[in-house]
């Protein structure tokens, strides 16, 4: 008997089970993406039972400029679809030079004349997760695959887990060979302080918003004028790719020029700013010095901006309430 799995139907089945609060009160308030995450594990298990293994699709992440957005995507992909293998992260300029094998490209912008491209939002939506699972969870190779939940279950059976989320993160770091001990990764609250948060009524245009948002970093010598120019040029060349979610933009450019140290700053503009057709009120400038040290802060930022209530609080709140929200992030 051949078992065929339609992921969209499978997610509905899992959702109907989990949302029974009497049977599973622990899942009360679970997000759509988390349901998709659970469905991915069960789907992978069922497919593995059928085909004696799961082929980990090889994925290449492509960022319009530099690696910032793709690094954020990497974090989200390993969280929601851990059965894939990310073989590289490159900019569009570097794409022609890539010589590694990949099954799919995942990116946030359209790429012309390239096959097997999956375009998603910078902050993955439930539709994005479902699309990715339909494309990426495939089988045909007889190879065992890493199943995080089975490891967690074994640990829970034989010991006490004090912090399950932290344990999962540590296990993923080990599996994917991320050695956090090599270089310290500061938290979001370590990079954003009162001096780096500004609230203004309005600006002339999005270019002025980026300049004002960058001013605290320029004044404390974290960046140079060249970096601000490069951020603006990047948007002019690639479009509004820095808009990661409704009302929220993450201006950044290559770390090769004009960055003296890892830093972030935040500008809230009360009157929405037209960023090439996209309304933005929140500008979070990121100046990275390498490909790794900003990842922890970027992950916290992604989690924070995912919640619509947090976006509203940042737009409408005062500096103290905004800093309080940031300080709550891990």
PyMOL commands that set and color helices and strands:
alter all, ss='L'
color gray80, all
select helices_A, chain A and resi 7-18+25-27+32-51+68-80+92-95+126-136+148-158+164-175+188-191+194-196+206-219+225-238+295-306+308-316+319-327
alter helices_A, ss='H'
color red, helices_A
select strands_A, chain A and resi 55-56+58-63+85-91+104-107+117-119+137-138+197-200+243-245+247-249+263-275+278-287
alter strands_A, ss='S'
color yellow, strands_A
deselect
rebuild
show_as cartoon
